[in-house]
C-alpha cells in the first residue's frame, strides 16, 4: 500500500487489459459506418493515421508515467510542467471528456442491448426504460470499482478477453466474404474525407491514457507502464485495421438494399457489423457481432468509471478540487467519494445527452488539448527536472514532441466546424471554474493556452468549408485557407505556440 492508502495491485497483463479494454469500446462498432459516409474505403487510411497520431501521444505518456508515477496522469503530469493553473485547465478539459464520454459509452451499450431486449432505444436515442437500464449499469460498474481496484482490473481483463473472441470470429468468418471491388475507388471523397475520418475515429483511440491514471497502484511502474502503453496502441491499431478491412469487404450492396458505391447510405446503418452480416445472409454472425458489441461497451464503461474517479481524486489531493474527493476508504483502498461523485455527474449526462455522435467530435477537442500538453510536458520536464530517473526515454525528444504537438493541433482542427468551437468554449470554462480554486493564477505562465485555443478556432473559421460536419450555426467557414494551406498555417502556428509555452515554463525549474 502506498503512503496515500492506495494498494499496488495492478500487474502488466491487468494494465494492458485496462488499456486495450478502455479503448476497444463503442467506437469500432459504430464509427466504421459513419466514417464510410465521409471517407469511403479510405476509412482504413484514416484509422492508420489516427493510430500514428495516438502512438506519438502515447509514447510521451510512457516516458512521463514511468518517471513520475502519479495518479491522474492527464492532469498531474502536465501540472509538474505548467504549474497549478495549467494542470487544473488540462484536468478540467479531461474531466469534461471523461464523464461525458462514460455516459455516451454506456448509452451505446444499452442501444446494442436493445438488439435482444426491444424497447430500450429508438435508433440511437434511449427510451425511459433504456435510461433506467443505463443508470443501473453505471452504478453496477461503480460498485465493482468501490470494492477495490483489483476487482475493477479483473473486470477489465474478463471483458477484454470476452470482447476479443466475438471480434475474432467476425473477422475470420467475414474474411471469406471479402469482395475486392468494394475498395475501388479507394479515396472517393478526396483527402478531406480522410481527415474527417481521422477526426471521427480518433475518439475510438482515446482511452490509451488510462494506463497512467492508476499509476500509484501499479506494480513496478517503471517497466510496466511503457510496455503496456506501446503494446496497447499496437494491438488496438491492428484490431481496428483488420476489422475495418473485413467490414468494407463484406458489404453486399444488394443484400443491404443500397445502390453500389452509395457510401452515404452505409453511414445510416445503425449496427454496422450486424447489418453487413445480415446482408450476406449470416444472422448468426450478426448475433455474435452484437454480443461482442455489448461486452465491449460494457467493458469500456466499467473501465472508464475506474478512470474518471482517479482524476478528481488526484486534483483534490493537490488542493485543486473539492476536498472530500481526496478521501480513500480504509477497508477497500479506493477513492469511494470520487467514484460516487463522478458517477452522479455521468448519470446527469446520460439523461441530458442520450446519443453518441456529437460527443465524439467534442471529445476530439477537450480530450486532445491535455494530450498536446502532455507532449509539451516531456520537453519541459527534461529541462526543469533533469535528474529524475527516466527508465523509458523518448528518442529524438525535440523532433518527436514537436511532431506530437503539431499532430494534436491537426486533430482539434479536423474536429470540424462548429465542433472545434464548441470544444474550445467548453475548455475555456475552466478559467471560470479556476476562480473557485484558492491558489495563484499564474496567468502569464499559461496565457499560451488561450491563444492556442482561440487561434485554432480562428483558423477553423478561415479554413476549408468542406471541413464541416452537422453545422448547427448560421455561420460557415469562409474558405480562405483551403487544403493544404490550412495545414501549413496550423503547423507554423502550433510550432510557435510550442516554443512559446516551453520557453515560458522552463524558467520555473519544476516549481508548483
Secondary structure, 3 states (H helix, E strand, C coil): CCCCCCCCCECHHHHHHHHHHHHCCCHHHHHHHHHHHHHHHHHHHHHHHHHHHHHHHHHHHHHHHHHCCCCCHHHHHHHHHHHHHHHHHHHHHHHHHHHHHHHHHHHHHHHHHCCCCCCCEECCEECHHHHHHHHHHHHHHHHHHHCCHHHHHHHHHHHHHHHHHHHHHHHHHHHCCCCHHHHCCCCCCHHHHHHHHHHHHHHHHCCHHHHHCCHHHECCHHHHHHHHHHHHHHHHHHHHHHHHHHHHHHCCHHHHCCCCCCHHHHCCCCCHHHHHHHHCCCHHHHHHHHHHHHHHHHHHHHHHHHHHHHHHHHHHHCCCCCHHHHCCCCCCCCCHHHHHHHHHHHHHHHHHCCCCHHHHHHHHHHHHHHHHHHHHHHHHHHHHCCCCCCCCCCCCHHHHHHHHHHHHHHHHHHCCECHHHHHHHHHHHHHHHHCCCCCCCCCHHHHHHHHHHHHHHHHHHHECCCCECCCCCCCCCCCCECCCHHHHHHHHHHHHHHHHHHHHHHHHCCCC
